[in-house]
Amino acid sequence: MHDDVDARRFHIHRSSLRGFEQAFVYEKAQRGSGVALLCVHGWPESKRIFWKVIAPFAAAGFDVIVPDLRGFGDSGQPTDGFYDTPSHSKDMYSLVHDQLGYDRVVVLGGDLGGPVIQDMALRYPDFVDRMVLFNSPLPFDKERMAGIDGTRAPREAADYFVRQGLDADALASELSTADERRRYIATFYGSRFWAHPGTFDQSAIDFHCEPFADAAVMRASFGGYETVFHPSKSSEPTMMGHNASTPTLVLFGPSDHVIYPAFDKMAAQVFEKHVGPYLLRDCGHFVPWEAPHALVSGTAAFCADLLRE
């Protein structure tokens, strides 16, 4: 078995400060005191999406923190029942600041992890030093984004979003076996063309689908979509919005068929202190898996001053 698809490659730690058991990988820098780097996954992902970059990030001088979000992967279900962006954001702060004791952090993420780190940057501006963002939802700014073509995600790719948000219980019931759940998730790594063609072989697809074989994990993972359609599912409004202060490296895998085609141009309008945007050749939605070298080297260059301290 290749290390990239070995679920036992990294030791799994646990935190329970927020009323549920949060699982996370914590790999300390191989040299120096280490700069805290929080890597936040999206959907349909788990901490495993970062398996290719954890060791290289640690070799570059980062203390790498890679959690499973509440309800995902090896993490437990929250007692408060919320799966919204603010809850995830507060979980991340608790883990990195309260559990691990860091006063500053570099945050990195895409897909659902993107809104989480965007919320963190504005909710905890003295804590988040800078941000690395890729293939993520963005706040829409009609005035700033006027004249940009491609500010809407492809409509034909939205069926899953609507179903998971409006009919989550029925969908979860239909996916009644572990094999049916794995097959459902597999489509997002293959036939739905979120990734660049040929990026995920069968062993990689199996590796990323395995956590969703658990019925409770699958159902919980729909929670973020429900918050879009049901305000009662949110603990409070997100703080995600225009950001004039956080230095942000913007990367974009343009083979992605689910995110806005103009993600790069839109992000440049959201984050005033942006570096890039940089387009990643032959890369789609799953940047840490599809373009690991570009992500690691780009982040290390972006944080070179921190790594020298």
C-alpha positions as CSV (number, residue, x, y, z in Angstrom):
1,M,0.0,0.0,0.0
2,H,1.3,3.4,-0.9
3,D,1.7,5.9,1.9
4,D,-0.7,8.3,0.2
5,V,-3.6,6.0,0.7
6,D,-2.6,4.5,4.1
7,A,-5.1,5.6,6.7
8,R,-2.6,4.7,9.4
9,R,0.2,6.9,8.0
10,F,-0.2,9.6,10.7
11,H,-1.0,9.4,14.4
12,I,-4.5,10.7,15.2
13,H,-4.9,13.0,18.2
14,R,-8.2,14.0,19.9
15,S,-9.6,17.2,21.4
16,S,-12.9,17.4,23.3
17,L,-12.9,21.1,24.3
18,R,-16.0,21.9,22.2
19,G,-18.3,19.2,23.5
20,F,-17.5,16.5,21.0
21,E,-14.4,14.5,20.1
22,Q,-12.5,16.2,17.3
23,A,-9.9,14.1,15.5
24,F,-6.8,15.7,14.1
25,V,-3.3,15.0,12.7
26,Y,-0.5,17.1,14.3
27,E,2.9,16.9,12.8
28,K,5.6,19.2,14.2
29,A,8.1,21.0,12.0
30,Q,11.2,19.0,11.2
31,R,13.4,22.0,11.9
32,G,13.0,25.2,13.9
33,S,10.2,26.2,16.3
34,G,7.5,25.7,13.7
35,V,4.8,28.0,12.3
36,A,1.3,26.8,13.0
37,L,-0.5,25.8,9.7
38,L,-4.1,24.8,9.9
39,C,-5.4,22.8,6.9
40,V,-9.2,22.6,6.7
41,H,-10.9,20.1,4.4
42,G,-14.1,20.5,2.5
43,W,-16.8,18.1,1.1
44,P,-16.8,15.3,0.1
45,E,-13.5,15.2,2.0
46,S,-11.8,14.4,5.3
47,K,-8.4,15.2,6.7
48,R,-7.2,12.5,4.2
49,I,-7.3,15.0,1.4
50,F,-4.1,16.5,2.9
51,W,-2.2,13.2,3.1
52,K,0.2,14.2,0.3
53,V,1.2,17.5,1.8
54,I,1.5,17.0,5.6
55,A,5.0,15.6,5.6
56,P,6.3,18.2,3.0
57,F,4.7,21.0,5.0
58,A,6.5,19.8,8.2
59,A,9.7,19.5,6.3
60,A,9.3,23.1,5.2
61,G,9.1,24.3,8.8
62,F,5.4,24.2,9.6
63,D,3.7,22.7,12.6
64,V,0.9,21.0,10.6
65,I,-2.6,20.7,12.1
66,V,-5.2,18.8,10.0
67,P,-8.5,18.1,11.7
68,D,-11.6,16.3,10.6
69,L,-14.4,18.8,10.9
70,R,-17.3,18.1,13.3
71,G,-19.2,15.1,12.1
72,F,-16.6,14.2,9.4
73,G,-14.1,11.3,9.3
74,D,-12.9,10.3,12.7
75,S,-14.5,13.2,14.5
76,G,-17.7,12.8,16.6
77,Q,-21.1,14.4,16.3
78,P,-21.5,17.7,18.1
79,T,-23.9,17.9,21.0
80,D,-25.4,21.2,19.8
81,G,-26.3,19.7,16.4
82,F,-24.8,22.5,14.3
83,Y,-22.7,22.1,11.2
84,D,-22.6,25.7,10.1
85,T,-19.5,27.7,9.2
86,P,-19.3,29.7,12.4
87,S,-19.4,26.5,14.5
88,H,-16.6,25.0,12.4
89,S,-14.7,28.3,12.7
90,K,-15.0,28.3,16.5
91,D,-13.9,24.6,16.6
92,M,-10.8,25.5,14.7
93,Y,-9.9,28.4,17.0
94,S,-10.5,26.2,20.1
95,L,-8.3,23.4,18.7
96,V,-5.3,25.6,17.6
97,H,-5.4,28.3,20.3
98,D,-6.9,26.6,23.4
99,Q,-5.8,23.0,22.8
100,L,-2.4,23.4,21.2
101,G,-1.6,26.8,22.6
102,Y,-0.7,28.8,19.4
103,D,-1.2,32.6,19.4
104,R,-0.9,32.9,15.6
105,V,-1.8,30.6,12.7
106,V,-1.7,30.4,9.0
107,V,-5.0,29.0,7.7
108,L,-5.4,27.0,4.4
109,G,-8.4,25.5,2.8
110,G,-10.8,25.1,-0.1
111,D,-14.4,24.0,-0.6
112,L,-16.2,24.1,2.8
113,G,-12.8,24.7,4.4
114,G,-12.7,28.0,2.4
115,P,-15.7,29.6,4.1
116,V,-14.4,28.3,7.5
117,I,-11.0,30.0,7.2
118,Q,-12.6,33.2,5.7
119,D,-14.8,33.4,8.7
120,M,-11.8,32.7,11.0
121,A,-9.8,35.5,9.4
122,L,-12.5,38.1,10.2
123,R,-13.7,36.6,13.5
124,Y,-10.2,36.3,14.9
125,P,-8.1,38.9,13.0
126,D,-5.4,39.0,15.7
127,F,-5.1,35.2,15.5
128,V,-5.1,34.5,11.8
129,D,-1.8,35.7,10.4
130,R,-2.5,35.0,6.7
131,M,-4.5,32.7,4.5
132,V,-4.1,30.3,1.6
133,L,-7.3,29.8,-0.3
134,F,-8.3,27.7,-3.3
135,N,-11.4,26.6,-5.1
136,S,-13.8,27.9,-2.5
137,P,-17.2,29.6,-2.2
138,L,-16.8,33.4,-2.0
139,P,-19.0,36.2,-0.9
140,F,-20.6,37.8,-3.9
141,D,-19.9,41.6,-4.3
142,K,-22.1,42.9,-7.1
143,E,-20.4,46.2,-7.4
144,R,-16.8,45.0,-7.2
145,M,-17.5,42.0,-9.5
146,A,-19.4,43.8,-12.1
147,G,-18.2,43.0,-15.6
148,I,-16.6,39.6,-14.6
149,D,-17.9,36.7,-16.6
150,G,-18.3,33.4,-14.9
151,T,-19.4,34.4,-11.4
152,R,-21.9,31.6,-11.1
153,A,-21.2,28.0,-10.7
154,P,-22.4,25.7,-13.5
155,R,-26.2,25.1,-12.9
156,E,-26.0,21.5,-14.1
157,A,-23.6,20.7,-11.3
158,A,-25.9,22.0,-8.6
159,D,-28.3,19.0,-8.3
160,Y,-26.3,17.4,-5.4
161,F,-26.2,20.8,-3.5
162,V,-30.0,21.3,-3.7
163,R,-30.8,17.6,-2.8
164,Q,-28.4,17.6,0.2
165,G,-29.7,20.9,1.4
166,L,-33.4,20.4,1.0
167,D,-33.9,16.6,1.1
168,A,-31.1,15.4,3.3
169,D,-33.0,12.8,5.3
170,A,-34.5,11.1,2.2
171,L,-31.2,11.1,0.4
172,A,-29.5,9.6,3.5
173,S,-32.3,6.9,3.6
174,E,-31.8,6.0,0.0
175,L,-28.1,5.5,0.6
176,S,-28.9,2.6,2.9
177,T,-25.7,0.6,2.7
178,A,-22.0,1.3,3.1
179,D,-21.4,0.3,-0.5
180,E,-24.2,2.7,-1.8
181,R,-22.7,5.5,0.3
182,R,-19.2,4.9,-1.1
183,R,-20.5,4.8,-4.7
184,Y,-22.3,8.1,-4.2
185,I,-19.2,9.8,-3.0
186,A,-17.1,8.2,-5.7
187,T,-18.9,10.1,-8.4
188,F,-17.5,13.4,-7.1
189,Y,-14.0,12.1,-7.6
190,G,-14.8,10.8,-11.0
191,S,-17.8,11.2,-13.3
192,R,-18.8,14.6,-12.0
193,F,-15.5,16.1,-13.2
194,W,-14.6,18.0,-10.1
195,A,-11.1,16.8,-10.5
196,H,-8.8,17.0,-13.5
197,P,-9.4,13.8,-15.6
198,G,-7.2,10.9,-14.5
199,T,-6.1,12.4,-11.2
200,F,-7.8,9.8,-8.9
201,D,-7.1,6.1,-9.6
202,Q,-9.3,3.5,-7.9
203,S,-7.2,3.2,-4.8
204,A,-7.3,6.9,-4.2
205,I,-11.1,7.1,-4.8
206,D,-11.6,4.2,-2.3
207,F,-9.4,5.9,0.2
208,H,-11.3,9.2,0.2
209,C,-14.7,7.5,0.0
210,E,-14.1,5.1,3.0
211,P,-15.0,7.6,5.8
212,F,-18.4,8.2,4.2
213,A,-19.3,4.5,4.4
214,D,-20.5,5.3,7.9
215,A,-24.1,6.4,7.8
216,A,-23.8,8.9,10.6
217,V,-20.8,10.6,8.9
218,M,-22.7,10.8,5.6
219,R,-25.8,12.3,7.2
220,A,-23.8,14.8,9.2
221,S,-21.8,15.8,6.1
222,F,-25.1,17.1,4.6
223,G,-25.5,19.6,7.5
224,G,-23.5,22.4,5.9
225,Y,-25.8,22.3,2.8
226,E,-28.9,22.4,5.0
227,T,-27.7,25.7,6.5
228,V,-28.0,27.4,3.1
229,F,-31.7,26.7,2.9
230,H,-32.8,26.5,6.6
231,P,-31.7,29.5,8.8
232,S,-32.6,27.5,11.9
233,K,-29.7,25.2,11.1
234,S,-27.2,27.9,11.7
235,S,-25.9,28.9,15.1
236,E,-25.3,32.5,14.0
237,P,-24.5,34.4,10.8
238,T,-21.1,33.8,9.2
239,M,-18.6,36.6,9.3
240,M,-17.4,35.7,5.8
241,G,-17.2,38.8,3.6
242,H,-14.9,41.3,2.0
243,N,-11.5,41.2,3.6
244,A,-9.2,44.2,3.5
245,S,-6.6,43.1,6.0
246,T,-5.6,39.4,5.8
247,P,-2.7,38.6,3.4
248,T,-4.2,35.9,1.2
249,L,-2.5,33.6,-1.3
250,V,-5.1,32.7,-4.0
251,L,-4.7,29.5,-6.0
252,F,-7.1,28.0,-8.5
253,G,-7.4,24.6,-10.2
254,P,-9.4,25.6,-13.3
255,S,-10.3,22.0,-14.3
256,D,-13.0,22.2,-11.5
257,H,-16.5,21.9,-12.9
258,V,-18.3,22.8,-9.7
259,I,-16.8,26.1,-8.5
260,Y,-17.2,29.5,-10.3
261,P,-15.2,29.6,-13.6
262,A,-14.1,33.1,-12.6
263,F,-13.0,32.1,-9.0
264,D,-9.6,33.6,-9.4
265,K,-10.9,37.0,-10.6
266,M,-13.6,37.1,-8.0
267,A,-11.2,36.3,-5.2
268,A,-9.0,39.1,-6.2
269,Q,-11.9,41.4,-5.5
270,V,-12.7,39.9,-2.1
271,F,-9.2,40.0,-0.6
272,E,-7.5,43.3,-0.9
273,K,-4.1,42.0,0.2
274,H,-4.0,39.1,-2.2
275,V,-1.0,37.4,-3.7
276,G,-1.8,35.8,-7.1
277,P,-4.2,34.5,-8.1
278,Y,-2.2,31.7,-9.6
279,L,-3.8,29.1,-11.9
280,L,-2.6,25.5,-11.5
281,R,-2.3,23.6,-14.7
282,D,-4.1,20.2,-15.0
283,C,-5.7,20.7,-11.6
284,G,-9.3,20.7,-10.5
285,H,-11.2,21.0,-7.2
286,F,-9.0,18.9,-4.9
287,V,-5.8,21.0,-4.9
288,P,-3.9,19.3,-2.0
289,W,-4.2,16.0,-3.8
290,E,-4.0,17.2,-7.4
291,A,-1.2,19.8,-7.1
292,P,0.6,19.0,-3.8
293,H,4.0,20.5,-4.9
294,A,2.5,23.7,-6.0
295,L,0.5,24.1,-2.8
296,V,3.5,23.3,-0.5
297,S,6.0,25.4,-2.4
298,G,3.6,28.3,-2.9
299,T,2.6,28.3,0.8
300,A,6.3,28.1,1.9
301,A,7.2,31.0,-0.3
302,F,4.2,33.0,0.9
303,C,5.3,32.4,4.5
304,A,9.0,32.7,4.0
305,D,9.4,35.5,6.4
306,L,7.6,33.6,9.1
307,L,9.6,30.5,8.5
308,R,12.9,32.5,9.0
309,E,11.9,33.8,12.4
